[in-house]
Amino acid sequence: MEPLLFQQVEKSGCHQLLIHGPPKSGRTSLLFQLLLYVARQGKRTLLYSFNRLDRLPLLDCGSSGQPSVHTLKHVSIIYPESCEDLIRSLACIHTEDKETLPYLIAIDDIDSLVSRKHGHEQVALLAKILSYAVDAAEFAVKATAVPGQERDTHCNLVVTTASASSGISRRVYNTVASTLYLEYML
């Protein structure tokens, strides 16, 4: 059985999800569970993480053990070295083949990347990254749409952030994400 959050996300019709909470609150674990939930359906996911994962994040007790190799084949992880690397990678999604486009794009701990900037520079950088992320996610949805069928309204972008700067993140996210988004606080 999948956690209630995933059912809420699916029912909400949101396109983006912002997960925030203090350090060590389980943001990465929750994000990874969401990625696995999508991957189990045979859909590609793309995770941007700024901290190398030495092991799989803690999975919830209700999950059926470790994910299968088949499921993990649908989870790609990119470790950008800088903001520019992340932006370049998001921009390159437009060059992907239709078959390799991700169904869900996730950015874990966006605060760690923009934390070196302060004030207006931090807000501007966060807005730029989120703008590219929203654009890449929307492109993937449109490029994989089936002509004549109603547009898929699945959640296509998930971002995690620490609650210390979530006020900034939420304001910027609300401004950049012109489509409905769901906020989940740990």
Residue pairs with C-beta under 8 A, 6 or more apart in sequence:
1 62
2 37
2 62
3 33
3 60
3 62
5 30
5 34
5 184
6 33
6 34
6 37
8 182
9 17
9 34
9 155
9 182
10 154
10 155
12 155
12 180
12 182
13 153
13 180
14 155
14 179
14 180
14 181
14 182
15 137
15 138
15 141
15 153
15 154
15 155
15 156
15 157
15 177
15 179
15 180
15 181
16 134
16 137
16 155
16 156
16 157
16 158
16 159
16 173
16 177
16 179
16 180
16 181
16 182
17 34
17 155
17 157
17 158
17 159
17 181
17 182
17 183
17 184
18 158
18 159
18 160
18 161
18 169
18 170
18 173
18 181
18 182
18 183
18 184
19 27
19 30
19 31
19 158
19 159
19 160
19 161
19 184
19 185
19 186
20 27
20 160
20 161
20 162
20 163
20 166
20 169
20 170
20 183
20 184
20 185
20 186
21 27
21 162
21 163
21 185
21 186
22 162
22 163
22 164
22 186
23 162
25 163
25 186
26 58
26 186
27 108
27 109
27 160
27 161
27 162
27 186
28 49
28 53
28 57
28 108
28 109
28 160
29 57
29 58
29 59
29 60
30 160
30 184
30 186
31 47
31 57
31 106
31 108
31 158
31 160
32 47
32 56
32 57
32 59
33 57
33 59
33 60
33 63
34 104
34 106
34 158
35 45
35 47
35 75
35 104
35 106
36 59
36 63
36 67
36 71
36 75
38 45
38 74
38 103
38 104
39 45
39 67
39 71
39 72
39 73
39 74
39 75
40 67
40 71
42 74
43 74
43 103
43 104
44 74
44 76
44 100
44 101
44 102
44 103
44 104
45 74
45 75
45 76
45 102
45 103
45 104
45 105
45 106
46 76
46 78
46 102
46 104
46 105
46 106
47 75
47 76
47 77
47 78
47 106
47 107
47 108
48 77
48 78
48 79
48 80
48 86
48 89
48 105
48 106
48 107
48 108
49 77
49 78
49 79
49 108
49 109
50 79
50 80
50 108
50 109
50 112
50 113
51 108
51 109
51 112
52 79
53 77
56 66
56 67
59 66
59 67
76 102
78 89
80 86
80 89
80 113
82 113
83 113
83 114
83 125
83 128
83 129
86 107
86 113
86 129
86 132
87 128
87 129
87 132
90 105
90 129
90 132
90 133
90 135
90 136
91 132
91 136
93 101
93 102
93 105
93 136
93 139
93 140
94 136
94 139
96 140
98 143
98 144
101 139
101 140
101 143
101 144
102 140
103 140
103 144
103 154
103 156
104 154
104 155
104 156
104 157
104 158
105 133
105 136
105 137
105 140
105 156
105 157
105 158
106 157
106 158
106 159
106 160
107 129
107 133
107 157
107 158
107 159
107 160
108 160
109 160
109 161
109 162
110 126
110 129
110 130
110 159
110 160
110 161
110 169
111 161
111 162
111 164
111 165
111 169
113 129
114 122
114 125
114 126
114 129
115 122
115 165
117 125
122 165
122 168
123 168
123 172
126 168
126 169
126 172
127 172
127 175
127 176
130 159
130 172
130 173
130 176
130 177
131 176
133 157
133 159
134 157
134 176
134 177
134 178
134 179
137 156
137 157
138 156
138 179
140 156
141 151
141 152
141 154
141 156
144 152
145 151
145 152
155 182
157 177
159 169
159 173
161 169
163 185
163 186
166 185
170 183
173 181
174 181
